[in-house]
Amino acid sequence: MLFIEYPKCSTCKKAKKFLDDNKESYVDRDIVKDNPTKEELRLWIKKSGKDIQKFFNTSGMKYRELNLKDTLKKLDFEAKLDILASDGMLVKRPLLIMDEYILIGFKKDEWDKIL
């Protein structure tokens, strides 16, 4: 499993504790130091079956600074993907990347069910 996090994020810390408490093995990746590439994001979005919008950190400062709430409505998938890949702080986190599942954000019930 690949665990993508922002180390200062309290939700990411909870998710990491959950993985550790459940003795799950994972590779840890800092989303700011090693931002997901456009191709990684494309693959994960497709694999997740979710809309690209779910991958945006809509509560983040960067999202608000760029006024993406209104801007994204006017853009196609490729343009949204370009924006998402431009800055790790725009990506919803944590992300847990597995062979069959992609978990976006930390929802304990969902993680319990999948893991």
Secondary structure as a PSIPRED ss2 file (coil, helix, strand):
# PSIPRED VFORMAT (PSIPRED V4.0)

   1 M C   1.000  0.000  0.000
   2 L E   0.000  0.000  1.000
   3 F E   0.000  0.000  1.000
   4 I E   0.000  0.000  1.000
   5 E E   0.000  0.000  1.000
   6 Y C   1.000  0.000  0.000
   7 P C   1.000  0.000  0.000
   8 K C   1.000  0.000  0.000
   9 C C   1.000  0.000  0.000
  10 S H   0.000  1.000  0.000
  11 T H   0.000  1.000  0.000
  12 C H   0.000  1.000  0.000
  13 K H   0.000  1.000  0.000
  14 K H   0.000  1.000  0.000
  15 A H   0.000  1.000  0.000
  16 K H   0.000  1.000  0.000
  17 K H   0.000  1.000  0.000
  18 F H   0.000  1.000  0.000
  19 L H   0.000  1.000  0.000
  20 D H   0.000  1.000  0.000
  21 D H   0.000  1.000  0.000
  22 N C   1.000  0.000  0.000
  23 K C   1.000  0.000  0.000
  24 E C   1.000  0.000  0.000
  25 S C   1.000  0.000  0.000
  26 Y C   1.000  0.000  0.000
  27 V E   0.000  0.000  1.000
  28 D E   0.000  0.000  1.000
  29 R E   0.000  0.000  1.000
  30 D E   0.000  0.000  1.000
  31 I C   1.000  0.000  0.000
  32 V C   1.000  0.000  0.000
  33 K C   1.000  0.000  0.000
  34 D C   1.000  0.000  0.000
  35 N C   1.000  0.000  0.000
  36 P C   1.000  0.000  0.000
  37 T C   1.000  0.000  0.000
  38 K H   0.000  1.000  0.000
  39 E H   0.000  1.000  0.000
  40 E H   0.000  1.000  0.000
  41 L H   0.000  1.000  0.000
  42 R H   0.000  1.000  0.000
  43 L H   0.000  1.000  0.000
  44 W H   0.000  1.000  0.000
  45 I H   0.000  1.000  0.000
  46 K H   0.000  1.000  0.000
  47 K H   0.000  1.000  0.000
  48 S H   0.000  1.000  0.000
  49 G C   1.000  0.000  0.000
  50 K C   1.000  0.000  0.000
  51 D C   1.000  0.000  0.000
  52 I H   0.000  1.000  0.000
  53 Q H   0.000  1.000  0.000
  54 K H   0.000  1.000  0.000
  55 F H   0.000  1.000  0.000
  56 F E   0.000  0.000  1.000
  57 N C   1.000  0.000  0.000
  58 T C   1.000  0.000  0.000
  59 S C   1.000  0.000  0.000
  60 G C   1.000  0.000  0.000
  61 M H   0.000  1.000  0.000
  62 K H   0.000  1.000  0.000
  63 Y H   0.000  1.000  0.000
  64 R H   0.000  1.000  0.000
  65 E H   0.000  1.000  0.000
  66 L C   1.000  0.000  0.000
  67 N C   1.000  0.000  0.000
  68 L H   0.000  1.000  0.000
  69 K H   0.000  1.000  0.000
  70 D H   0.000  1.000  0.000
  71 T H   0.000  1.000  0.000
  72 L H   0.000  1.000  0.000
  73 K H   0.000  1.000  0.000
  74 K H   0.000  1.000  0.000
  75 L C   1.000  0.000  0.000
  76 D C   1.000  0.000  0.000
  77 F H   0.000  1.000  0.000
  78 E H   0.000  1.000  0.000
  79 A H   0.000  1.000  0.000
  80 K H   0.000  1.000  0.000
  81 L H   0.000  1.000  0.000
  82 D H   0.000  1.000  0.000
  83 I H   0.000  1.000  0.000
  84 L H   0.000  1.000  0.000
  85 A H   0.000  1.000  0.000
  86 S H   0.000  1.000  0.000
  87 D C   1.000  0.000  0.000
  88 G H   0.000  1.000  0.000
  89 M H   0.000  1.000  0.000
  90 L H   0.000  1.000  0.000
  91 V E   0.000  0.000  1.000
  92 K C   1.000  0.000  0.000
  93 R C   1.000  0.000  0.000
  94 P C   1.000  0.000  0.000
  95 L E   0.000  0.000  1.000
  96 L E   0.000  0.000  1.000
  97 I E   0.000  0.000  1.000
  98 M C   1.000  0.000  0.000
  99 D C   1.000  0.000  0.000
 100 E C   1.000  0.000  0.000
 101 Y C   1.000  0.000  0.000
 102 I E   0.000  0.000  1.000
 103 L E   0.000  0.000  1.000
 104 I E   0.000  0.000  1.000
 105 G C   1.000  0.000  0.000
 106 F C   1.000  0.000  0.000
 107 K C   1.000  0.000  0.000
 108 K H   0.000  1.000  0.000
 109 D H   0.000  1.000  0.000
 110 E H   0.000  1.000  0.000
 111 W H   0.000  1.000  0.000
 112 D H   0.000  1.000  0.000
 113 K H   0.000  1.000  0.000
 114 I H   0.000  1.000  0.000
 115 L C   1.000  0.000  0.000
